[in-house]
Amino acid sequence: MAITTRYLLLTLLFNSLHLMLNGQQTPTDSLLLVLKTTGEDTNKVNTLNKLGVEYLNADNFDKCIEYTQQAMTLSVQINYQKGEAKSFSTMGRCYLYQSKYPESLKYYNGALAIYCEMEYKPGVADMCGKIGTICLHQGNPPEALKYYLFALRIYEDLDNKGKVADYYNNIGNIYYDQGDFNIARRNYQAALKLWIYLGDKEAIPLGYHNVGATYFRQQNYPEALKNYQRSLALAKEIGDEAIVAGAYGGIGSVYDEQGDHEKALEYLLLGLEIEEKQGNKEIISYKYTIIAHVLTKLKRFTEARGYLKDALSISFDIGAKTIIRDTYLQLTFLDSSEEDFKSAFNDQRMFMLYRDSIHNDENTEKMLELQGQYEFEKEQMVIEQKEKEEARRIARRNILQYTIILLAILLVFGIVLSLGFIKVSEQVSLGLIFISLLLLFEFILVFIDPYVDNITHGVPIYKLLVNLLLATLILPVHRFLESRFKKRVKK
């Protein structure tokens, strides 16, 4: 008994330790174990791709590239397009997270080509959106808008309201950056409306923030502050630090414009602290330019120049033209404040160079053309949908009418067939036979008319010949019924 009890205790202890060790096993560890047991097939590709994503989420970019490239190579060897496309997409994300836009663009284009060949619409739309975002980072808004609108059309066709909202928001970002704040706000509000409809608590704070930003740029500071504060409250509720940071920055900018620079700096630094933890280089460099602007107003020139120097270094490194443009603008303000007008002139020249490369008449014209084309195609889709619905309504109506006519014909024929058993005059009987055949003739004419039109192309003489042929075919039926009736009457 003692031995048995001891054995049970040891077994329980072993099982507990086993469960504890398994509980500490990470998804990466589990995938690595699975990888050892898979053959050279689609399962191995999927496992390699999942490993790549896990390492990407852990910011281990080298390991991500290592396993994803293995997945890509095997996918090509076994002709597994879905796995290959996934590998290209993960590689694109990996380089995007490192702000290496040219490399990211290369892999996203590779994934797009495969999804197009597969005719897999969700994949095509996803890649178009990602490519559009990179085009925007690289300072090519017309190209970004083209890809965003293409993705938007596909998601509208798929009735994916969440993605439709996302792309309204993305399109709003393009117009915002171009200074078209009314159009930007219209797109932001369309996105926000859908997010509220869907109950998307994570996206709603972003919607309020973006609407607030358009009001801010139009100097409507009360509306801007109201939307920023709404965004901040909702973001804090769900613990979304990225939106919290953005809202702090927005509120800080409002206080700056209202003249409370110390309070503005307090909010901006709160936002920057969160941004630096998250490590998004583009956002960090942008926030540096805003903080430098406030520090310049506070005459803390050395600190301001330090922030702008860092902003310029980061934005050149990642190729973010819009941030480079904004940084040179702030350098112009700083050098002018220090009365270094020669440097201010050079800064202004660089600002105008980058501004014109991003926002010029040709770009504006392209964007308006693309937006107009999208609106036209959307209207055409609505018209086509209405025409299809009208065609279905007419078809239903015709089927109902044909059914009623056919029942009436059958009723008349039933009466005709019973004439030998009902005492009626010969004239009435012959009249009923004539009417029944006339109804049948007219019914057949109505029913086959669309087909006759297609065959004869609406030429009257051909339609007349078809009608004569039909009448010729019905004439023997008339004679048969008439003779049958006369025989019954004679009996």
Buried (B, 14 or more C-beta within 10 A) or exposed (E): EEEEEEEEEEEEEEEEEEEEEEEEEEEBEBBBEBBEEBEEEBBBBBBBBBBBBBBBEEEBBEBBBBBBBBBBEBBBEEEBBBBBBBBBBBBBBBBBBBBBBEBBBBBBBBBBBBBBEBEBBEBBBBBBBBBBBBBBBBBBBBBBBBBBBBBBBBBBEEEBBEBBBBBBBBBBBBBBBBEBBEBBBBBBBBBBEBBBEEEBBEBBBBBBBBBBBBBBBEEBBEBBBBBBBBBBEBBBEEEBBBBBBBBBBBBBBBBBBEEBBEBBBBBBBBBBEBBEEEEBBBBBBBBBBBBBBBBBBEEBBEEBBBBBBBBBEBBBEBBBBBBBBBBBBBBBBBBBBBEBEEBBEBBBEBBBEBBEBBBEEEBBEBBBEBBEEBEEEBEEEEEEEEEEEEEEEEEEEEEEEEEEBBEEBEEBBEBBBEBBEEEEEEEEBBEBBBBBBBBBBEBBBEBBEEEBEEEBEEEEEBBEEBBEEBEEEBEEBBEEBBEBBBEBEEE
